[in-house]
Structure formats: C-alpha cells, structure tokens
Amino acid sequence: MAKTTLYGIKNCDTIKKARKWLEANEINFDFHDYRKDGIDIDMLSKFEAQLGWENLLNKRGTTFRKLEDHQKADLDCEKALALLLEYPAMVKRPVLICDEQYHLGFKADQYQAFFKR
C-alpha cells in the first residue's frame, strides 16, 4: 500500500478540504502539521527540488504580505527557503506526497487524477 503524507497547518481551510477528500475516498494518510510536528531545511529542500521554490512560496497569503519590503526584495531559492523555514505559514498548502510523487495545492479533480495514476 502506498504511503501518503499530507503536509500543512491543521486550521487551514484548504487542508480541511484535502483531509475531507482523502477520508471520503478512503485513502489512508499521515498528516504532518508544520506547527506541531515542525519543519526543517531538509524537508523544504526536498519540497523545493520537486515543486520549485516559486511554487512553494505563497505570495498571496497574509504572512507574505506582512513582510518588510527588504525581505521580499530579490527573492531567490536560498532566501525563499530561509523565509519558509522562519514562517511555515508561507508554504503553499497542502503539499501531498504519495509514492515519492508530489502534488501542491488542493482541487478535488486534481486529487482524483493524482490517485488514478
């Protein structure tokens, strides 16, 4: 059986929708809460290698918008990962990993296709 892990923050509405979809489709998964279970540079580096830092960094969220201008200026991979490590709420959610395959975000039709592969 495939090992599936959902990464995010428990109170996030998108995480709640993803969890509900996984449960309704009887897909066993582990949930990793960045706030409770932590986040480290190794995890972020693996995410970045598969998804790209530009996709991983949620620029539309409140946390990013509240950053100082100098923190947002001249972003590159190293600077973005440092920000994500400091502010896990800026990691776009959810990150889903199943059998070493990565998926970012949640839309029911995308999850349907992802699990049919």
ABEGO torsion letter per residue (X at the ends): XBBBBBBEBAABAAAAAAAAAAAAAGBBBBBBBAAAAEBBAAAAAAAAAAAEAAAABBAABAAAAABBAAAABGBBAAAAAAAAAABAAABBOBBBBBGGBBBBEBBAAAAAAAAAX
